[in-house]
Amino acid sequence: MENQYAYLQDFFLLNAVPDTNQVDETLLQSFIDGNEAIEGGASFFWLMNYMKREPEYVSSSIKQVLGYHKAFLNNGSISSYLRLIPAEDRNLLRKVFSDIYDYYQQIPLDEKGLYRFDFNYRVQRIDQRLISVMQQTIFLQSSPTGLPLLELSLLTDFSTYKSNPLIQLQIFKLQNGSYKRVAACQYDECLDKLTDREKEVIELIAHGLTDKEIADKMCISLHTVKTHRKNIISKTNSRNTAEAVNKYLATLAPEQ
């Protein structure tokens, strides 16, 4: 279990950040001083220092959202927070962070601060109640090699408004003074149940191939293709092939 916490906590630190790349303390303090307006209501925010691998600051409104005092996270390991996330959501968040990392690495260094990454998951409050939160993340500072140094995340309880149970990632870019969505995908653990052969079949179906064409391309019988198709529909809890394909396409990693 601890390995999962470590994986999420250190994801953006797969490559060591040189000691010369320090977080801009002036920038950090300016956000601490200037963002008290975010306090209150159904939201709280944190500043994550990737050099220290821990939150640099957590707003006191975490008490209203999760029931915990900000000391629960402030100047402490993010593992405390990750333990509040159900295992099934935490497993899918591994993919979310992987996609964010891959996408972030493609962004030019001078544009990295223009992007915002929004994703949802569930968190257990101090009273054991599960709530749905939306985490909106921007990276305030990056190293010269493009790795994040300082993250600002706003976390909002949107349990009342959430209708889609799946974890979704939406990527926005600041353009002409407002954020425009540039990419999106969702994460469905049902698709993880598919075998490699079934994933290959649904990929070919998504490309418009018929069962006969799939059989010829994969060098398998037509009966085997039909069996794979039935298994795909069953494992993805879909009513038909079209619904299964739509679920598959929705989970493709976002591209620039």
C-alpha positions in Angstrom: 0.0 0.0 0.0 2.8 2.4 0.9 4.3 1.9 -2.6 1.1 3.3 -4.1 1.4 6.4 -1.9 5.0 6.8 -2.9 4.2 6.4 -6.6 1.6 9.2 -6.6 3.6 11.5 -4.3 6.8 11.3 -6.3 5.4 10.9 -9.8 6.7 14.1 -11.2 10.1 13.4 -9.6 11.0 10.4 -11.8 14.0 12.5 -12.9 16.0 14.2 -10.1 15.6 18.0 -10.0 19.1 19.6 -9.6 19.7 21.3 -6.3 20.3 24.6 -8.2 16.6 24.6 -9.3 15.0 26.1 -6.2 11.4 27.1 -5.7 10.9 30.9 -5.9 10.2 31.8 -2.3 8.8 35.2 -3.4 6.4 33.6 -5.8 5.3 31.2 -3.1 4.7 33.8 -0.5 2.8 36.0 -2.9 0.3 33.3 -3.5 0.0 32.6 0.2 -0.7 36.3 0.9 -2.9 36.9 -2.1 -5.1 33.8 -2.2 -6.9 34.1 1.1 -9.9 35.0 -0.9 -10.2 31.4 -1.9 -10.8 30.5 1.8 -14.2 29.3 2.9 -17.1 27.6 1.2 -16.7 24.2 -0.3 -13.0 24.6 -1.5 -9.5 24.6 -0.1 -6.1 24.9 -1.8 -2.6 23.8 -1.3 0.8 24.8 -2.6 2.9 21.7 -3.3 6.7 22.1 -3.2 8.2 19.3 -5.3 11.7 20.0 -4.0 10.5 19.1 -0.5 8.0 16.6 -1.7 5.3 18.0 0.6 2.7 20.7 0.8 4.3 24.1 1.5 0.9 25.6 2.5 -2.6 24.3 3.0 -5.6 26.7 3.4 -7.6 26.5 6.6 -10.8 25.9 4.7 -9.8 22.2 4.5 -11.6 22.0 7.8 -14.9 22.9 6.1 -14.4 20.4 3.2 -12.8 17.4 4.9 -13.2 18.1 8.6 -9.4 18.1 9.2 -7.4 21.0 10.5 -4.8 22.3 8.0 -2.0 20.9 10.2 -3.1 17.5 8.9 -1.3 18.4 5.6 0.5 21.6 6.2 4.3 21.0 6.2 3.7 17.3 6.1 3.8 14.4 3.7 1.1 14.2 1.1 0.7 10.6 2.0 -1.7 11.6 4.8 -4.1 12.9 2.1 -3.6 10.0 -0.3 -4.8 7.6 2.4 -8.2 9.3 2.3 -8.7 8.3 -1.3 -10.4 4.9 -1.9 -8.1 2.3 -3.4 -10.1 2.0 -6.7 -9.8 5.7 -7.3 -6.2 5.8 -6.3 -5.4 3.1 -8.8 -7.1 5.1 -11.6 -5.3 8.3 -10.4 -2.0 6.6 -11.3 -3.2 6.8 -14.9 -4.4 10.3 -14.5 -1.0 11.4 -13.3 0.7 9.5 -16.0 -1.3 11.2 -18.7 -0.7 14.6 -17.0 3.0 14.0 -16.9 3.1 12.9 -20.6 1.1 15.9 -21.7 3.0 18.3 -19.5 6.3 17.2 -21.0 5.1 18.2 -24.5 4.3 21.7 -23.5 6.9 24.3 -24.4 8.7 25.6 -21.3 7.4 29.2 -21.7 3.8 28.0 -21.9 3.7 25.5 -19.0 2.1 28.0 -16.7 -0.8 28.6 -19.1 -2.3 25.1 -18.6 -4.7 23.9 -16.0 -5.4 20.2 -15.3 -8.9 19.3 -13.8 -9.7 15.9 -12.5 -12.2 14.4 -10.0 -12.0 11.5 -7.5 -13.5 10.6 -4.1 -12.1 11.4 -0.7 -13.1 10.2 2.8 -13.9 13.0 5.3 -13.0 12.8 8.9 -16.6 11.5 9.6 -16.0 8.6 7.2 -18.3 10.0 4.5 -17.1 9.8 0.9 -17.3 13.0 -1.1 -16.5 13.8 -4.7 -13.8 16.5 -5.2 -12.6 18.3 -8.3 -8.9 19.1 -8.2 -7.8 22.0 -10.4 -4.0 22.1 -10.8 -1.7 24.6 -12.3 2.1 24.6 -12.1 3.4 27.9 -11.0 7.1 27.2 -11.5 9.0 24.6 -13.5 12.7 23.7 -13.6 14.8 24.5 -16.7 14.3 20.9 -17.8 10.5 21.2 -17.6 9.8 19.4 -14.4 7.3 21.0 -11.9 8.7 22.7 -8.9 5.6 24.5 -7.4 2.0 23.3 -7.8 -1.1 25.2 -6.9 -4.2 23.1 -6.6 -7.8 24.1 -5.7 -9.9 21.2 -4.4 -13.7 21.6 -4.4 -16.4 19.4 -3.0 -18.9 19.0 -5.9 -20.7 15.9 -4.6 -24.1 17.7 -5.1 -23.4 18.3 -8.8 -21.5 15.2 -9.9 -23.5 12.9 -12.2 -20.8 10.9 -14.0 -19.2 8.4 -11.6 -16.1 8.0 -13.7 -12.9 9.9 -13.1 -12.4 12.5 -15.8 -9.4 14.6 -16.8 -9.9 17.9 -18.6 -7.0 20.0 -19.8 -7.4 23.8 -20.3 -5.2 26.5 -21.7 -5.4 30.1 -20.9 -6.2 32.0 -24.1 -7.3 35.6 -24.4 -7.9 35.9 -20.7 -10.0 32.8 -20.2 -9.4 29.0 -20.0 -10.3 27.0 -23.1 -10.6 23.2 -23.0 -8.0 21.6 -25.3 -8.1 17.9 -24.3 -10.1 15.5 -22.2 -10.4 11.8 -21.4 -12.0 9.6 -18.7 -10.9 6.5 -16.8 -12.9 3.3 -16.5 -11.6 0.4 -14.5 -13.8 -2.0 -16.5 -11.5 -1.6 -19.5 -8.6 -2.9 -17.4 -10.4 -6.2 -17.3 -9.9 -6.7 -21.1 -7.2 -9.1 -22.2 -4.5 -7.9 -24.6 -6.3 -9.7 -27.5 -9.6 -8.1 -26.5 -8.0 -4.7 -26.5 -6.5 -5.3 -29.9 -10.0 -6.3 -31.2 -11.7 -3.2 -29.8 -9.0 -1.0 -31.3 -9.6 -2.5 -34.7 -13.4 -2.2 -34.3 -12.9 1.4 -33.4 -11.0 1.8 -36.7 -14.0 0.5 -38.6 -12.8 -3.0 -39.5 -15.4 -5.7 -39.9 -15.3 -9.0 -38.0 -14.0 -10.7 -41.2 -11.3 -8.1 -41.6 -10.3 -8.4 -38.0 -10.1 -12.2 -38.2 -7.8 -11.9 -41.3 -5.6 -9.2 -39.7 -5.2 -11.1 -36.4 -5.0 -14.5 -38.1 -7.8 -15.9 -35.9 -11.2 -17.4 -36.8 -14.3 -15.4 -37.3 -15.9 -17.3 -34.4 -13.0 -16.2 -32.1 -13.6 -12.5 -33.1 -17.3 -12.8 -32.3 -16.4 -14.3 -28.9 -14.0 -11.5 -28.2 -16.7 -9.0 -29.1 -19.2 -10.6 -26.7 -16.6 -10.6 -23.9 -15.8 -6.9 -24.6 -19.4 -6.0 -24.3 -19.8 -8.0 -21.1 -16.6 -6.8 -19.4 -17.3 -3.1 -20.1 -20.9 -3.3 -18.9 -22.1 -2.1 -22.3 -25.3 -2.8 -24.0 -23.7 -3.2 -27.4 -20.5 -2.9 -29.3 -21.0 0.8 -30.1 -21.3 1.7 -26.4 -18.1 -0.4 -25.7 -16.2 1.4 -28.4 -17.4 4.8 -27.2 -16.1 4.0 -23.7 -12.8 2.9 -25.1 -12.4 6.1 -27.2 -13.3 8.2 -24.2 -10.4 6.7 -22.2 -7.7 7.4 -24.8 -4.9 9.5 -23.4 -5.2 13.2 -24.3 -3.0 14.5 -27.1 -1.9 18.0 -28.0 
